[in-house]
């Protein structure tokens, strides 16, 4: 497997959401006291610069405080980003159904373009996550995704049932 850690890279607009807010979502869904089985699955938060490092350290301290434990009991490491390697294509957007994946794979044939596609990210955010969704926003955005009519119609019907 090599000397790597499986991770996600998030591009975000700090005018829309801050690094600190992203870390809040991370800590809310993360078991920070469990130890990863190996380097491949270790628990980590990565930062790009000193400002992010400071924010990450403070968020870890707040998480420990919320849990009533010492910061030393948190097994999640805070590490600088050194490099990021994209996983193979079959790992990308895997929770989308076959028809949506086929469309995205044809539209974005290179792994990096497929992984970075805004349309894929939006589809995953609405169809692949467990968080509360704004289906009105989804319906408003849907025509801009450039999906084939059959896929768009299927998604529109599904979203309208959720309203």
DRENGU-314588 format. One line per 2 residues: for each residue z, x, y of C-alpha. Coordinates in nm, 4 decimals, decimal comma, padded with zeros to 6 digits, m for minus. Last residue first. Example, Ala and Ser with C-alpha at 12.3 -4.5 7.8 and 13.67 -1.06 7.14 Angstrom:
00,7140:01,3670:m00,1060 | 00,7800:01,2300:m00,4500
//
This chain:
m00,0636:m04,0015:01,8868 | m00,0824:m03,8375:01,5419
m00,3582:m04,0733:01,4233 | m00,5659:m03,9670:01,7260
m00,5318:m03,6047:01,6172 | m00,6726:m03,6733:01,2670
m00,9628:m03,8783:01,4037 | m01,0456:m03,6032:01,6564
m01,0231:m03,3356:01,3863 | m01,2717:m03,5196:01,1619
m01,5049:m03,5838:01,4570 | m01,4951:m03,2175:01,5600
m01,5696:m03,1058:01,2059 | m01,8712:m03,3399:01,1694
m02,0001:m03,2558:01,5189 | m02,0064:m02,8797:01,4500
m01,7353:m02,7044:01,6472 | m01,7993:m02,5591:01,9917
m01,4285:m02,5317:02,0753 | m01,4791:m02,6837:02,4240
m01,5030:m03,0374:02,2813 | m01,1512:m03,0037:02,1322
m00,9692:m02,9086:02,4534 | m00,8882:m03,2630:02,5742
m00,8128:m03,3813:02,2213 | m00,5758:m03,0868:02,1700
m00,4104:m03,1520:02,5067 | m00,3493:m03,5145:02,4080
m00,2165:m03,3884:02,0725 | 00,0589:m03,1871:02,2415
00,2244:m03,0393:01,9336 | 00,5815:m02,9954:01,8192
00,6178:m02,6838:01,6067 | 00,5313:m02,6471:01,2397
00,2206:m02,4394:01,2858 | m00,1163:m02,4464:01,1160
m00,3112:m02,7303:01,2717 | m00,2327:m02,7142:01,6421
m00,1588:m02,3460:01,6962 | m00,3992:m02,2506:01,4175
m00,6850:m02,4373:01,5884 | m00,5987:m02,2746:01,9214
m00,5919:m01,9277:01,7679 | m00,9210:m01,9846:01,5868
m01,0852:m02,1045:01,9086 | m00,9476:m01,8035:02,0967
m01,1005:m01,5685:01,8428 | m00,8955:m01,2517:01,7970
m00,8748:m01,2609:01,4163 | m01,2437:m01,3509:01,3802
m01,3498:m01,0909:01,6364 | m01,1392:m00,8278:01,4589
m01,2683:m00,9250:01,1126 | m01,6371:m00,9212:01,2136
m01,8402:m01,2343:01,1290 | m01,7096:m01,4441:01,4221
m01,9197:m01,7634:01,4271 | m01,9882:m01,7569:01,0531
m01,6262:m01,6744:00,9708 | m01,5055:m01,9388:01,2176
m01,7227:m02,2122:01,0648 | m01,6262:m02,1080:00,7117
m01,2558:m02,1080:00,8071 | m01,2868:m02,4588:00,9540
m01,4594:m02,5899:00,6405 | m01,2154:m02,4180:00,4010
m00,8983:m02,5531:00,5621 | m00,6972:m02,3443:00,8054
m00,3833:m02,1779:00,6692 | m00,5615:m01,8475:00,6035
m00,6366:m01,7830:00,9718 | m00,6869:m01,4142:00,8886
m00,5654:m01,2745:00,5559 | m00,9098:m01,3089:00,3954
m01,0526:m01,0985:00,6781 | m00,8550:m00,7871:00,5915
m00,5544:m00,7084:00,8048 | m00,6073:m00,5668:01,1523
m00,4541:m00,2296:01,2258 | m00,2141:m00,1866:01,5151
m00,1002:00,1452:01,6511 | 00,2140:00,3054:01,7869
00,4031:00,0032:01,9177 | 00,7571:00,1107:02,0000
01,0327:m00,0101:01,7686 | 01,3290:m00,2488:01,7777
01,4606:m00,2853:01,4228 | 01,5903:m00,6115:01,2793
01,8936:m00,5555:01,0565 | 02,1401:m00,7172:01,2946
02,4922:m00,6179:01,1902 | 02,4965:m00,3389:01,4483
02,4615:m00,5969:01,7265 | 02,8039:m00,7213:01,6180
02,8387:m01,0784:01,5017 | 02,9171:m01,4163:01,6557
02,5706:m01,5543:01,5824 | 02,4991:m01,6330:01,9472
02,6431:m01,2903:02,0470 | 02,4196:m01,1139:01,7961
02,1203:m01,3030:01,9346 | 02,2175:m01,2117:02,2905
02,2374:m00,8408:02,1982 | 01,8973:m00,8609:02,0296
01,7525:m01,0286:02,3398 | 01,9001:m00,7549:02,5601
01,7460:m00,4822:02,3454 | 01,4084:m00,6621:02,3481
01,4171:m00,6979:02,7298 | 01,4988:m00,3269:02,7689
01,2196:m00,2291:02,5288 | 00,9772:m00,4603:02,7094
01,0535:m00,2810:03,0368 | 01,0288:00,0585:02,8678
00,6807:m00,0091:02,7356 | 00,4793:m00,1599:02,4499
00,7523:m00,3225:02,2392 | 00,7747:m00,4070:01,8706
01,0281:m00,6343:01,7050 | 01,1009:m00,5488:01,3443
01,2226:m00,6813:01,0110 | 01,0874:m00,4677:00,7278
00,8261:m00,6128:00,4939 | 00,5929:m00,3142:00,4415
00,8810:m00,0717:00,4956 | 01,0450:m00,2291:00,1939
01,2516:m00,5284:00,0831 | 01,3380:m00,6213:00,4409
01,7111:m00,6512:00,5056 | 01,8523:m00,9876:00,6048
02,0781:m01,0184:00,9089 | 01,7982:m01,1073:01,1495
01,6884:m01,4207:00,9701 | 01,4135:m01,5193:01,2129
01,3033:m01,8580:01,3451 | 01,5206:m01,8819:01,6548
01,4995:m01,5050:01,7077 | 01,1197:m01,5155:01,7365
01,1134:m01,8163:01,9690 | 01,3588:m01,6386:02,1997
01,1520:m01,3203:02,1729 | 00,8527:m01,5113:02,3041
01,0655:m01,6333:02,5953 | 01,1703:m01,2736:02,6743
00,8075:m01,1576:02,6638 | 00,7360:m01,4240:02,9232
00,5189:m01,7322:02,8901 | 00,2499:m01,8713:03,1221
00,2399:m01,6089:03,3988 | 00,3202:m01,3477:03,1310
m00,0171:m01,4289:02,9683 | 00,0088:m01,3493:02,6009
m00,1651:m01,1408:02,3381 | 00,0453:m01,1504:02,0240
00,0164:m00,8892:01,7509 | 00,1406:m00,9894:01,4097
00,3151:m00,7649:01,1646 | 00,2958:m00,6223:00,8134
00,4539:m00,2790:00,8194 | 00,2692:00,0341:00,7156
00,3070:00,3495:00,5096 | 00,0532:00,2874:00,2382
00,0000:00,0000:00,0000
//
